Amino acid sequence: MNTSTRAAPAAARSARNTGMLIAVAAVLMVGCGETKDKPATQTAAKVNKEEITVHQINFALGQQRGLRADQQEAARKQVLERLIDQELTLQKATELKIDRDAKVQQQLEASRRDIISRAYLERVGETATRPNSAEVEKYYAEKPGLFKERRIYNLQEIAIEAKPEQVPTLRAKLESSKNISEFIEYLKANDFRFSGNQAVRAAEQLPLANLDTFARMTDGQSMLSPSPTGATVVVLAGSRSQPVDLQRATPAIEQFLLNDRKRDIIARDLKSLREGAKIEYVGQFAEGAATPASAASAPATNQGTGTK
């Protein structure tokens, strides 16, 4: 009797413990199931056996600059549809073994080299320090045509087809003409082919090297510059003042100076790499190979610094 009495509570406790273990196991299984399923929530679409993920969509959206918050949702859907089309064509191309084509392999290798090389140059450029307020103020003072004395230019442009030896004669005739109409009559009388157009450009939209020249021009003045096909005449038909104060100009100046420093750092790094490497030009490339072309490898950076 005593043994049976003692066995009953033990059996009950064992049953309760077993039930608790089952319950805990069930909870853990549910938890594990939820954890296992979480990555699936990152799937935006399935194309046959392949998945398109939210990460792919976000990466593609990151390449689009200037998207407003109210445009995000529509853009996400458009990106997804493009990725679906891309995946379909990729699968078909793989089926047809297009990915093994020699030209495709060359393009893939060229893209890989370019991406990695640019990533390295960007990392080198990241060591550049941002300009301080004194440097910003100095640049602002040195470029009045861009900021303090900024103007909006109404320009007439005339593109003239001419031989290099004819350019000095055209320049002399432009300088001696009373107005642009007289110069155009001269072009017609001497059978020069030319075309014209009008444009309105702010100071920052002009070539930085020519900005000081434009800033000194008065309404009605013109200038002639050689071009690959002959010459280009620019007439300042009119202008209006639209200055930019230091506060508004500061972000643009900071970015310009920072980009300028990045270019310098990258150029110095490339020069150092070349000096430390053994470079041998072979065959027809051995002729005239003394001038390095490393500058062409540096990523282009916008030179404009003006603020609208």
Backbone as CSV, one residue per row, in Angstrom:
resi,resn,N_x,N_y,N_z,CA_x,CA_y,CA_z,C_x,C_y,C_z
1,MET,0.835,-1.200,0.000,0.000,0.000,0.000,0.857,1.231,0.000
2,ASN,1.890,1.235,0.849,2.719,2.437,0.925,3.445,2.656,-0.381
3,THR,3.910,1.540,-0.980,4.639,1.668,-2.256,3.743,2.224,-3.331
4,SER,2.478,1.753,-3.415,1.528,2.245,-4.428,1.209,3.689,-4.184
5,THR,1.091,4.033,-2.883,0.748,5.421,-2.563,1.857,6.360,-2.986
6,ARG,3.115,5.894,-2.732,4.231,6.769,-3.119,4.390,6.829,-4.626
7,ALA,4.079,5.764,-5.343,4.256,5.702,-6.800,3.289,6.618,-7.521
8,ALA,2.095,6.823,-6.954,1.078,7.621,-7.658,1.512,9.057,-7.852
9,PRO,1.967,9.742,-6.746,2.428,11.121,-6.964,3.600,11.175,-7.912
10,ALA,4.502,10.214,-7.863,5.655,10.220,-8.759,5.213,10.116,-10.200
11,ALA,4.226,9.245,-10.446,3.720,9.089,-11.815,3.066,10.364,-12.293
12,ALA,2.338,11.020,-11.338,1.661,12.270,-11.712,2.673,13.339,-12.055
13,ARG,3.740,13.401,-11.177,4.773,14.414,-11.455,5.436,14.140,-12.795
14,SER,5.696,12.859,-13.072,6.327,12.492,-14.348,5.458,12.891,-15.522
15,ALA,4.134,12.686,-15.370,3.209,13.042,-16.453,3.204,14.539,-16.677
16,ARG,3.194,15.286,-15.492,3.180,16.752,-15.626,4.469,17.241,-16.278
17,ASN,5.609,16.660,-15.858,6.893,17.049,-16.444,6.935,16.757,-17.935
18,THR,6.399,15.571,-18.285,6.366,15.214,-19.708,5.523,16.204,-20.494
19,GLY,4.353,16.567,-19.884,3.476,17.542,-20.563,4.163,18.878,-20.747
20,MET,4.900,19.312,-19.692,5.600,20.588,-19.780,6.678,20.530,-20.853
21,LEU,7.394,19.400,-20.922,8.430,19.263,-21.941,7.844,19.321,-23.340
22,ILE,6.681,18.662,-23.491,6.017,18.686,-24.802,5.608,20.110,-25.167
23,ALA,5.071,20.835,-24.132,4.629,22.206,-24.385,5.807,23.097,-24.753
24,VAL,6.916,22.931,-23.956,8.114,23.725,-24.261,8.645,23.387,-25.640
25,ALA,8.664,22.106,-25.959,9.153,21.684,-27.276,8.298,22.270,-28.384
26,ALA,6.974,22.295,-28.139,6.070,22.862,-29.144,6.363,24.334,-29.358
27,VAL,6.579,25.059,-28.219,6.891,26.491,-28.322,8.192,26.697,-29.083
28,LEU,9.214,25.881,-28.731,10.508,25.997,-29.406,10.386,25.698,-30.889
29,MET,9.554,24.695,-31.218,9.366,24.350,-32.629,8.712,25.488,-33.373
30,VAL,7.720,26.110,-32.731,7.055,27.258,-33.363,8.048,28.390,-33.536
31,GLY,8.841,28.624,-32.448,9.852,29.683,-32.511,10.853,29.419,-33.612
32,CYS,11.314,28.175,-33.698,12.267,27.820,-34.739,11.668,27.973,-36.111
33,GLY,10.396,27.606,-36.200,9.714,27.744,-37.481,9.636,29.189,-37.902
34,GLU,9.361,30.084,-36.912,9.274,31.507,-37.228,10.637,32.040,-37.644
35,THR,11.703,31.616,-36.939,13.041,32.085,-37.284,13.430,31.597,-38.668
36,LYS,13.080,30.356,-38.956,13.422,29.797,-40.258,12.683,30.499,-41.375
37,ASP,11.447,30.917,-41.077,10.646,31.545,-42.121,10.983,33.008,-42.327
38,LYS,11.703,33.642,-41.382,11.968,35.076,-41.495,12.683,35.461,-42.778
39,PRO,13.722,34.702,-43.184,14.375,35.085,-44.436,13.429,35.118,-45.627
40,ALA,12.364,34.262,-45.566,11.417,34.223,-46.678,10.691,35.544,-46.827
41,THR,10.562,36.323,-45.718,9.879,37.610,-45.805,10.690,38.614,-46.619
42,GLN,11.990,38.307,-46.844,12.827,39.180,-47.661,12.639,38.914,-49.147
43,THR,11.865,37.910,-49.492,11.607,37.592,-50.888,10.475,38.468,-51.411
44,ALA,10.755,39.167,-52.496,9.737,40.041,-53.091,8.970,39.323,-54.193
45,ALA,9.630,38.405,-54.871,8.970,37.657,-55.946,9.780,36.404,-56.246
46,LYS,9.123,35.405,-56.798,9.789,34.193,-57.245,9.586,34.052,-58.743
47,VAL,10.688,33.870,-59.444,10.659,33.715,-60.900,11.168,32.316,-61.208
48,ASN,10.236,31.434,-61.520,10.543,30.011,-61.629,11.163,29.559,-60.305
49,LYS,12.399,29.117,-60.295,12.994,28.635,-59.047,13.855,29.687,-58.355
50,GLU,13.995,30.846,-58.973,14.860,31.884,-58.423,14.056,32.959,-57.687
51,GLU,14.671,33.535,-56.678,14.011,34.554,-55.879,14.597,35.936,-56.159
52,ILE,13.728,36.936,-56.109,14.152,38.339,-56.138,13.882,38.894,-54.761
53,THR,14.901,39.444,-54.131,14.790,39.855,-52.745,14.578,41.353,-52.589
54,VAL,14.145,41.704,-51.391,13.966,43.115,-51.051,15.313,43.839,-51.091
55,HIS,16.386,43.112,-50.741,17.723,43.718,-50.775,18.085,44.151,-52.189
56,GLN,17.712,43.348,-53.177,17.981,43.719,-54.564,17.211,44.978,-54.952
57,ILE,15.974,45.056,-54.518,15.152,46.240,-54.819,15.747,47.470,-54.157
58,ASN,16.128,47.333,-52.887,16.685,48.480,-52.166,17.996,48.951,-52.783
59,PHE,18.818,47.997,-53.247,20.074,48.376,-53.888,19.810,49.164,-55.163
60,ALA,18.855,48.682,-55.973,18.521,49.375,-57.224,17.949,50.767,-56.936
61,LEU,17.126,50.875,-55.890,16.575,52.188,-55.521,17.670,53.135,-55.069
62,GLY,18.689,52.570,-54.432,19.794,53.397,-53.955,20.572,54.053,-55.077
63,GLN,20.461,53.500,-56.287,21.143,54.083,-57.438,20.367,55.253,-58.039
64,GLN,19.118,55.414,-57.623,18.280,56.501,-58.135,18.348,57.680,-57.170
65,ARG,18.874,58.791,-57.652,19.037,59.965,-56.799,17.807,60.861,-56.849
66,GLY,17.529,61.493,-55.734,16.481,62.516,-55.709,15.062,61.997,-55.629
67,LEU,14.875,60.741,-55.251,13.513,60.209,-55.119,12.849,60.801,-53.881
68,ARG,11.647,61.349,-54.061,10.900,61.873,-52.918,10.226,60.722,-52.179
69,ALA,9.829,60.992,-50.937,9.200,59.956,-50.113,7.916,59.434,-50.762
70,ASP,7.162,60.341,-51.400,5.898,59.920,-52.010,6.105,59.148,-53.318
71,GLN,7.355,59.077,-53.801,7.641,58.337,-55.029,8.213,56.949,-54.745
72,GLN,8.541,56.690,-53.483,9.234,55.461,-53.129,8.442,54.203,-53.484
73,GLU,7.180,54.172,-53.110,6.384,52.963,-53.303,6.233,52.624,-54.778
74,ALA,5.910,53.636,-55.600,5.770,53.398,-57.040,7.110,52.973,-57.636
75,ALA,8.178,53.585,-57.173,9.504,53.237,-57.684,9.875,51.800,-57.327
76,ARG,9.527,51.371,-56.117,9.812,49.996,-55.695,9.124,48.989,-56.614
77,LYS,7.878,49.277,-56.968,7.135,48.363,-57.847,7.752,48.341,-59.248
78,GLN,8.156,49.509,-59.736,8.782,49.556,-61.063,10.101,48.800,-61.075
79,VAL,10.879,48.972,-60.019,12.157,48.275,-59.922,11.931,46.765,-59.885
80,LEU,10.941,46.320,-59.128,10.653,44.885,-59.039,10.305,44.322,-60.411
81,GLU,9.478,45.038,-61.160,9.103,44.547,-62.499,10.318,44.467,-63.408
82,ARG,11.225,45.442,-63.311,12.446,45.398,-64.124,13.328,44.219,-63.722
83,LEU,13.396,43.953,-62.408,14.192,42.828,-61.935,13.597,41.493,-62.388
84,ILE,12.283,41.428,-62.442,11.626,40.206,-62.935,11.982,39.988,-64.401
85,ASP,11.875,41.053,-65.213,12.247,40.946,-66.634,13.710,40.548,-66.771
86,GLN,14.555,41.141,-65.931,15.972,40.828,-65.980,16.227,39.364,-65.629
87,GLU,15.533,38.865,-64.609,15.717,37.481,-64.191,15.243,36.519,-65.271
88,LEU,14.125,36.841,-65.925,13.614,35.993,-67.005,14.614,35.902,-68.151
89,THR,15.154,37.048,-68.559,16.115,37.041,-69.665,17.421,36.370,-69.236
90,LEU,17.805,36.538,-67.972,19.016,35.901,-67.475,18.878,34.386,-67.509
91,GLN,17.724,33.896,-67.076,17.495,32.454,-67.084,17.522,31.901,-68.510
92,LYS,16.893,32.643,-69.430,16.863,32.184,-70.818,18.256,32.234,-71.427
93,ALA,19.010,33.296,-71.116,20.369,33.409,-71.645,21.252,32.289,-71.124
94,THR,21.076,31.939,-69.858,21.847,30.835,-69.281,21.488,29.514,-69.945
95,GLU,20.193,29.352,-70.212,19.735,28.138,-70.892,20.367,28.022,-72.275
96,LEU,20.514,29.156,-72.959,21.109,29.165,-74.295,22.633,29.258,-74.252
97,LYS,23.187,29.285,-73.022,24.632,29.349,-72.795,25.256,30.635,-73.347
98,ILE,24.461,31.701,-73.367,24.988,32.984,-73.817,26.035,33.513,-72.847
99,ASP,25.887,33.145,-71.579,26.850,33.600,-70.581,28.254,33.054,-70.820
100,ARG,28.368,32.030,-71.672,29.676,31.458,-71.984,30.286,32.044,-73.248
101,ASP,29.549,32.931,-73.912,30.040,33.564,-75.132,31.307,34.367,-74.816
102,ALA,32.273,34.339,-75.711,33.560,34.992,-75.470,33.405,36.495,-75.242
103,LYS,32.569,37.157,-76.043,32.369,38.600,-75.889,31.708,38.926,-74.551
104,VAL,30.756,38.090,-74.168,30.081,38.304,-72.884,31.079,38.147,-71.749
105,GLN,31.942,37.135,-71.834,32.953,36.920,-70.805,33.910,38.112,-70.718
106,GLN,34.265,38.680,-71.875,35.142,39.846,-71.886,34.464,41.054,-71.222
107,GLN,33.174,41.229,-71.526,32.434,42.338,-70.932,32.315,42.172,-69.420
108,LEU,32.066,40.945,-68.980,31.965,40.676,-67.547,33.292,40.976,-66.848
109,GLU,34.385,40.543,-67.457,35.695,40.785,-66.864,36.030,42.274,-66.849
110,ALA,35.685,42.981,-67.933,35.944,44.412,-67.986,35.134,45.152,-66.921
111,SER,33.873,44.741,-66.740,33.034,45.360,-65.715,33.574,45.082,-64.321
112,ARG,34.021,43.847,-64.096,34.572,43.487,-62.789,35.800,44.335,-62.471
113,ARG,36.705,44.462,-63.441,37.917,45.256,-63.242,37.581,46.721,-62.966
114,ASP,36.628,47.246,-63.728,36.263,48.651,-63.574,35.647,48.920,-62.203
115,ILE,34.747,48.030,-61.774,34.072,48.207,-60.481,35.075,48.157,-59.335
116,ILE,35.967,47.175,-59.373,36.941,47.032,-58.286,37.925,48.193,-58.286
117,SER,38.376,48.604,-59.473,39.322,49.717,-59.572,38.705,51.008,-59.044
118,ARG,37.464,51.280,-59.428,36.795,52.492,-58.965,36.544,52.442,-57.459
119,ALA,36.235,51.262,-56.955,36.025,51.128,-55.510,37.314,51.449,-54.757
120,TYR,38.437,51.024,-55.314,39.726,51.342,-54.685,39.979,52.851,-54.701
121,LEU,39.754,53.494,-55.864,39.994,54.933,-55.970,39.067,55.720,-55.046
122,GLU,37.830,55.265,-54.910,36.902,55.930,-53.994,37.391,55.815,-52.554
123,ARG,37.935,54.647,-52.209,38.446,54.454,-50.848,39.664,55.350,-50.607
124,VAL,40.507,55.491,-51.611,41.661,56.387,-51.485,41.177,57.825,-51.303
125,GLY,40.164,58.212,-52.085,39.650,59.579,-52.006,38.976,59.901,-50.685
126,GLU,38.514,58.866,-49.982,37.820,59.080,-48.708,38.738,59.630,-47.620
127,THR,40.051,59.588,-47.859,40.990,60.116,-46.867,41.067,61.644,-46.918
128,ALA,40.443,62.250,-47.916,40.476,63.717,-48.023,39.702,64.351,-46.867
129,THR,40.228,65.442,-46.344,39.564,66.158,-45.243,38.689,67.274,-45.787
130,ARG,37.610,67.550,-45.095,36.708,68.611,-45.527,37.353,69.971,-45.282
131,PRO,37.084,70.943,-46.149,37.666,72.275,-45.977,37.074,72.983,-44.762
132,ASN,37.868,73.837,-44.149,37.364,74.608,-43.013,36.729,75.911,-43.485
133,SER,36.159,76.662,-42.570,35.424,77.878,-42.927,36.335,78.923,-43.567
134,ALA,37.593,78.995,-43.115,38.520,79.970,-43.687,38.802,79.665,-45.157
135,GLU,38.936,78.377,-45.483,39.178,77.979,-46.877,37.958,78.252,-47.742
136,VAL,36.785,78.044,-47.185,35.549,78.329,-47.923,35.430,79.829,-48.202
137,GLU,35.678,80.643,-47.198,35.590,82.089,-47.359,36.615,82.600,-48.374
138,LYS,37.790,82.019,-48.365,38.839,82.410,-49.312,38.401,82.122,-50.745
139,TYR,37.846,80.916,-50.974,37.391,80.560,-52.324,36.240,81.462,-52.756
140,TYR,35.350,81.762,-51.837,34.217,82.650,-52.140,34.731,84.014,-52.596
141,ALA,35.733,84.534,-51.899,36.267,85.866,-52.234,37.022,85.848,-53.560
142,GLU,37.661,84.712,-53.888,38.459,84.622,-55.110,37.615,84.401,-56.357
143,LYS,36.346,84.028,-56.206,35.480,83.748,-57.355,34.230,84.630,-57.325
144,PRO,34.393,85.954,-57.440,33.216,86.825,-57.383,32.223,86.556,-58.509
145,GLY,32.738,86.133,-59.677,31.841,85.854,-60.798,30.887,84.707,-60.534
146,LEU,31.276,83.811,-59.622,30.417,82.679,-59.281,29.437,82.996,-58.167
147,PHE,29.793,83.952,-57.319,29.005,84.165,-56.107,28.589,85.623,-55.903
148,LYS,29.495,86.422,-55.378,29.147,87.791,-54.993,28.665,88.627,-56.176
149,GLU,29.259,88.397,-57.352,28.883,89.145,-58.556,28.278,88.229,-59.609
150,ARG,27.657,87.175,-59.187,27.070,86.188,-60.093,26.015,86.829,-60.991
151,ARG,26.028,86.405,-62.277,25.068,86.921,-63.250,24.406,85.772,-64.005
152,ILE,23.247,86.056,-64.551,22.568,85.147,-65.471,22.780,85.708,-66.871
153,TYR,23.322,84.892,-67.757,23.732,85.364,-69.074,22.761,84.904,-70.163
154,ASN,22.336,85.855,-70.996,21.548,85.555,-72.179,22.512,85.562,-73.362
155,LEU,22.812,84.385,-73.901,23.874,84.250,-74.887,23.341,83.871,-76.265
156,GLN,24.007,84.414,-77.279,23.799,83.981,-78.662,25.069,83.265,-79.101
157,GLU,24.927,82.054,-79.580,26.085,81.252,-79.969,26.057,80.982,-81.463
158,ILE,27.191,81.184,-82.115,27.308,80.956,-83.559,28.439,79.966,-83.784
159,ALA,28.116,78.794,-84.293,29.113,77.768,-84.607,29.480,77.887,-86.082
160,ILE,30.753,78.125,-86.350,31.225,78.384,-87.719,32.139,77.245,-88.164
161,GLU,31.884,76.726,-89.353,32.773,75.727,-89.932,33.900,76.463,-90.660
162,ALA,35.138,76.194,-90.250,36.284,76.891,-90.853,37.538,76.067,-90.679
163,LYS,38.534,76.359,-91.517,39.843,75.726,-91.400,40.643,76.446,-90.311
164,PRO,41.587,75.776,-89.683,42.371,76.418,-88.616,43.025,77.721,-89.048
165,GLU,43.504,77.792,-90.295,44.171,79.003,-90.760,43.202,80.160,-90.993
166,GLN,41.894,79.880,-91.024,40.900,80.934,-91.222,40.455,81.582,-89.907
167,VAL,40.751,80.937,-88.798,40.287,81.420,-87.496,40.826,82.811,-87.158
168,PRO,42.135,83.100,-87.371,42.613,84.460,-87.077,41.889,85.539,-87.882
169,THR,41.568,85.241,-89.136,40.839,86.212,-89.971,39.435,86.445,-89.419
170,LEU,38.791,85.370,-88.985,37.456,85.498,-88.398,37.503,86.330,-87.125
171,ARG,38.529,86.118,-86.319,38.666,86.867,-85.076,38.842,88.366,-85.360
172,ALA,39.696,88.662,-86.336,39.937,90.063,-86.686,38.673,90.716,-87.223
173,LYS,37.920,89.985,-88.027,36.681,90.548,-88.580,35.650,90.777,-87.490
174,LEU,35.562,89.870,-86.546,34.609,90.035,-85.439,34.955,91.281,-84.630
175,GLU,36.250,91.498,-84.372,36.673,92.654,-83.586,36.426,93.976,-84.322
176,SER,36.502,93.945,-85.657,36.311,95.179,-86.429,34.845,95.455,-86.775
177,SER,33.980,94.470,-86.589,32.563,94.653,-86.931,31.873,95.554,-85.917
178,LYS,30.974,96.406,-86.391,30.247,97.320,-85.512,29.262,96.565,-84.621
179,ASN,28.698,95.495,-85.165,27.755,94.681,-84.404,27.761,93.268,-84.965
180,ILE,27.037,92.389,-84.330,27.038,90.990,-84.738,26.359,90.794,-86.083
181,SER,25.429,91.645,-86.408,24.748,91.537,-87.706,25.733,91.747,-88.848
182,GLU,26.644,92.704,-88.677,27.660,92.948,-89.710,28.564,91.741,-89.869
183,PHE,28.914,91.113,-88.755,29.772,89.932,-88.814,29.057,88.780,-89.516
184,ILE,27.781,88.604,-89.249,27.022,87.529,-89.900,26.938,87.761,-91.403
185,GLU,26.770,89.014,-91.805,26.752,89.327,-93.241,28.089,88.957,-93.883
186,TYR,29.175,89.177,-93.154,30.492,88.790,-93.669,30.575,87.275,-93.864
187,LEU,30.042,86.510,-92.915,30.048,85.051,-93.037,29.271,84.609,-94.270
188,LYS,28.124,85.222,-94.473,27.299,84.859,-95.635,27.997,85.214,-96.934
189,ALA,28.599,86.401,-96.988,29.249,86.869,-98.220,30.452,86.019,-98.584
190,ASN,31.085,85.390,-97.577,32.275,84.586,-97.838,31.999,83.091,-97.767
191,ASP,30.746,82.740,-97.856,30.310,81.340,-97.965,30.745,80.459,-96.788
192,PHE,30.804,81.043,-95.596,31.043,80.233,-94.402,29.742,79.550,-93.985
193,ARG,29.842,78.282,-93.677,28.680,77.569,-93.141,28.646,77.779,-91.633
194,PHE,27.476,78.142,-91.134,27.368,78.403,-89.692,25.942,78.129,-89.223
195,SER,25.813,77.963,-87.939,24.496,77.776,-87.324,24.481,78.528,-86.004
196,GLY,23.309,78.951,-85.596,23.221,79.736,-84.373,22.114,79.255,-83.450
197,ASN,22.261,79.560,-82.193,21.204,79.277,-81.233,21.343,80.231,-80.052
198,GLN,20.320,80.280,-79.227,20.313,81.141,-78.048,20.220,80.275,-76.802
199,ALA,20.804,80.765,-75.728,20.772,80.013,-74.478,20.850,80.980,-73.307
200,VAL,20.207,80.589,-72.208,20.298,81.344,-70.955,21.051,80.468,-69.970
201,ARG,22.189,80.969,-69.492,23.023,80.173,-68.606,23.442,80.987,-67.390
202,ALA,23.383,80.334,-66.238,23.901,80.953,-65.018,25.412,80.817,-65.008
203,ALA,26.067,81.585,-64.148,27.533,81.589,-64.102,28.103,80.189,-63.903
204,GLU,27.475,79.389,-63.034,28.002,78.057,-62.735,27.813,77.075,-63.881
205,GLN,27.036,77.444,-64.888,26.841,76.572,-66.043,27.839,76.852,-67.150
206,LEU,28.669,77.851,-66.965,29.705,78.190,-67.934,30.990,77.447,-67.592
207,PRO,31.873,77.215,-68.584,33.165,76.594,-68.272,33.921,77.437,-67.251
208,LEU,34.404,76.789,-66.206,35.059,77.519,-65.127,36.261,78.307,-65.634
209,ALA,36.967,77.761,-66.628,38.153,78.433,-67.166,37.797,79.744,-67.872
210,ASN,36.569,79.853,-68.397,36.159,81.053,-69.139,35.313,82.012,-68.314
211,LEU,35.046,81.658,-67.062,34.107,82.449,-66.269,34.571,83.895,-66.084
212,ASP,35.859,84.083,-65.788,36.360,85.444,-65.576,36.196,86.294,-66.832
213,THR,36.365,85.674,-68.001,36.190,86.404,-69.265,34.747,86.847,-69.425
214,PHE,33.816,85.946,-69.145,32.395,86.303,-69.239,32.046,87.376,-68.214
215,ALA,32.608,87.270,-67.032,32.297,88.236,-65.978,32.725,89.646,-66.359
216,ARG,33.787,89.761,-67.171,34.267,91.078,-67.594,33.496,91.639,-68.784
217,MET,32.729,90.788,-69.460,32.001,91.232,-70.655,30.803,92.103,-70.287
218,THR,30.529,93.057,-71.137,29.347,93.890,-70.987,28.328,93.483,-72.048
219,ASP,27.078,93.823,-71.829,26.032,93.451,-72.775,26.369,93.961,-74.177
220,GLY,26.251,93.083,-75.171,26.556,93.444,-76.556,27.929,92.980,-76.999
221,GLN,28.818,92.666,-76.071,30.158,92.207,-76.429,30.126,90.755,-76.902
222,SER,31.175,90.368,-77.629,31.268,89.007,-78.156,32.690,88.497,-78.006
223,MET,32.834,87.188,-78.085,34.150,86.554,-78.025,34.175,85.367,-78.967
224,LEU,35.367,85.081,-79.514,35.528,83.971,-80.456,36.518,82.973,-79.883
225,SER,36.175,81.701,-79.967,37.050,80.636,-79.496,37.183,79.574,-80.583
226,PRO,38.380,79.029,-80.788,38.534,77.918,-81.747,37.735,76.708,-81.289
227,SER,37.277,75.936,-82.239,36.530,74.707,-81.942,37.054,73.598,-82.844
228,PRO,36.702,72.347,-82.567,37.187,71.242,-83.412,36.799,71.385,-84.874
229,THR,35.682,72.058,-85.144,35.228,72.201,-86.534,35.459,73.594,-87.099
230,GLY,36.048,74.475,-86.328,36.279,75.838,-86.808,36.362,76.834,-85.687
231,ALA,35.267,77.520,-85.427,35.251,78.534,-84.364,33.845,78.696,-83.827
232,THR,33.763,79.173,-82.592,32.484,79.469,-81.964,32.500,80.902,-81.472
233,VAL,31.475,81.647,-81.858,31.331,83.028,-81.414,30.201,83.083,-80.397
234,VAL,30.483,83.701,-79.260,29.473,83.867,-78.224,29.228,85.353,-78.033
235,VAL,27.967,85.735,-78.152,27.572,87.136,-77.989,26.765,87.263,-76.710
236,LEU,27.164,88.193,-75.861,26.402,88.450,-74.641,25.266,89.408,-74.984
237,ALA,24.093,88.828,-75.279,22.946,89.652,-75.671,22.402,90.441,-74.493
238,GLY,22.533,89.896,-73.298,22.029,90.582,-72.108,22.370,89.781,-70.871
239,SER,22.263,90.401,-69.718,22.550,89.701,-68.469,21.848,90.397,-67.324
240,ARG,21.689,89.681,-66.226,21.109,90.271,-65.028,21.855,89.754,-63.803
241,SER,21.964,90.585,-62.812,22.688,90.227,-61.602,21.841,89.323,-60.713
242,GLN,22.462,88.262,-60.198,21.786,87.357,-59.259,22.841,86.777,-58.305
243,PRO,23.314,87.601,-57.377,24.399,87.176,-56.484,23.965,86.085,-55.518
244,VAL,24.967,85.392,-54.988,24.749,84.345,-53.994,25.596,84.686,-52.774
245,ASP,24.972,84.729,-51.588,25.736,85.081,-50.396,26.544,83.888,-49.905
246,LEU,27.433,84.155,-48.967,28.354,83.127,-48.473,27.622,81.950,-47.843
247,GLN,26.565,82.216,-47.120,25.834,81.141,-46.446,25.262,80.151,-47.457
248,ARG,24.651,80.661,-48.506,24.075,79.778,-49.526,25.152,79.077,-50.336
249,ALA,26.273,79.758,-50.530,27.331,79.199,-51.366,28.168,78.158,-50.637
250,THR,28.177,78.192,-49.310,29.080,77.343,-48.531,28.978,75.846,-48.856
251,PRO,27.782,75.227,-48.901,27.737,73.782,-49.204,28.361,73.435,-50.550
252,ALA,28.091,74.261,-51.574,28.642,73.981,-52.900,30.156,74.141,-52.906
253,ILE,30.655,75.165,-52.230,32.103,75.382,-52.173,32.784,74.244,-51.416
254,GLU,32.205,73.836,-50.292,32.769,72.731,-49.525,32.880,71.470,-50.375
255,GLN,31.818,71.171,-51.128,31.824,69.967,-51.955,32.859,70.078,-53.068
256,PHE,32.958,71.260,-53.676,33.928,71.453,-54.752,35.354,71.272,-54.236
257,LEU,35.670,71.928,-53.127,37.015,71.823,-52.573,37.329,70.392,-52.126
258,LEU,36.328,69.713,-51.567,36.522,68.322,-51.154,36.803,67.443,-52.369
259,ASN,36.022,67.625,-53.437,36.247,66.848,-54.665,37.626,67.129,-55.246
260,ASP,38.043,68.402,-55.168,39.352,68.789,-55.682,40.455,68.072,-54.904
261,ARG,40.290,67.981,-53.590,41.278,67.277,-52.773,41.292,65.785,-53.090
262,LYS,40.118,65.230,-53.316,40.049,63.810,-53.661,40.798,63.540,-54.959
263,ARG,40.615,64.428,-55.951,41.318,64.251,-57.219,42.833,64.295,-57.016
264,ASP,43.291,65.235,-56.191,44.724,65.347,-55.934,45.267,64.093,-55.248
265,ILE,44.536,63.607,-54.258,44.981,62.409,-53.531,45.029,61.209,-54.462
266,ILE,44.006,61.062,-55.295,43.961,59.935,-56.232,45.098,60.038,-57.242
267,ALA,45.355,61.267,-57.750,46.442,61.457,-58.720,47.791,61.105,-58.101
268,ARG,48.008,61.515,-56.847,49.270,61.202,-56.178,49.411,59.694,-55.938
269,ASP,48.295,59.060,-55.580,48.328,57.622,-55.332,48.648,56.855,-56.618
270,LEU,48.019,57.260,-57.721,48.289,56.599,-58.995,49.739,56.810,-59.418
271,LYS,50.245,58.013,-59.189,51.648,58.309,-59.520,52.580,57.407,-58.706
272,SER,52.263,57.236,-57.411,53.072,56.381,-56.557,53.012,54.926,-57.005
273,LEU,51.818,54.473,-57.386,51.670,53.093,-57.850,52.481,52.854,-59.120
274,ARG,52.461,53.831,-60.017,53.217,53.696,-61.260,54.719,53.677,-60.991
275,GLU,55.147,54.541,-60.095,56.580,54.605,-59.785,57.065,53.324,-59.111
276,GLY,56.193,52.664,-58.390,56.578,51.440,-57.690,56.378,50.178,-58.497
277,ALA,55.833,50.322,-59.711,55.554,49.143,-60.540,56.529,49.070,-61.718
278,LYS,56.671,47.899,-62.255,57.470,47.711,-63.468,56.503,47.644,-64.647
279,ILE,56.477,48.707,-65.436,55.554,48.803,-66.574,56.375,48.767,-67.861
280,GLU,56.084,47.836,-68.711,56.822,47.693,-69.972,55.843,47.726,-71.142
281,TYR,55.994,48.725,-71.998,55.160,48.819,-73.193,55.782,47.960,-74.287
282,VAL,54.919,47.252,-75.022,55.395,46.275,-75.996,54.862,46.607,-77.382
283,GLY,55.642,46.269,-78.397,55.205,46.415,-79.775,54.943,47.853,-80.161
284,GLN,53.829,48.076,-80.867,53.503,49.423,-81.343,53.233,50.390,-80.190
285,PHE,52.901,49.863,-79.004,52.619,50.717,-77.847,53.906,51.209,-77.186
286,ALA,55.051,50.651,-77.592,56.318,51.092,-77.021,56.713,52.479,-77.527
287,GLU,56.180,52.888,-78.685,56.494,54.193,-79.248,55.680,55.281,-78.561
288,GLY,56.361,56.304,-78.119,55.680,57.441,-77.484,54.965,57.089,-76.205
289,ALA,55.480,56.098,-75.472,54.820,55.651,-74.244,55.353,56.343,-72.999
290,ALA,56.137,57.404,-73.191,56.742,58.077,-72.038,55.730,58.862,-71.223
291,THR,54.653,59.315,-71.862,53.647,60.112,-71.173,52.596,59.195,-70.578
292,PRO,52.488,59.104,-69.263,51.500,58.210,-68.644,50.095,58.716,-68.874
293,ALA,49.168,57.772,-68.993,47.760,58.132,-69.201,46.947,57.856,-67.971
294,SER,47.599,57.866,-66.798,46.906,57.485,-65.571,45.795,58.442,-65.212
295,ALA,45.916,59.711,-65.646,44.895,60.695,-65.278,43.540,60.309,-65.803
296,ALA,43.550,59.580,-66.933,42.261,59.185,-67.504,41.538,58.170,-66.650
297,SER,42.271,57.507,-65.743,41.657,56.482,-64.907,40.879,57.060,-63.742
298,ALA,41.190,58.304,-63.373,40.534,58.905,-62.218,39.086,59.212,-62.529
299,PRO,38.163,58.956,-61.590,36.758,59.229,-61.843,36.501,60.706,-62.045
300,ALA,35.647,61.042,-63.006,35.337,62.443,-63.296,34.490,63.034,-62.187
301,THR,34.729,64.290,-61.892,33.981,64.987,-60.862,33.473,66.297,-61.414
302,ASN,32.239,66.603,-61.100,31.648,67.840,-61.583,32.411,69.043,-61.060
303,GLN,32.770,69.980,-62.009,33.540,71.144,-61.627,32.675,72.286,-61.152
304,GLY,31.388,72.247,-61.407,30.534,73.376,-61.058,30.428,73.599,-59.568
305,THR,30.397,74.865,-59.152,30.290,75.162,-57.724,29.213,76.177,-57.437
306,GLY,28.527,76.640,-58.455,27.545,77.700,-58.234,26.320,77.197,-57.516
307,THR,25.544,78.117,-56.957,24.305,77.767,-56.269,23.162,78.530,-56.908
308,LYS,22.154,77.803,-57.290,21.020,78.484,-57.924,20.154,79.141,-56.888
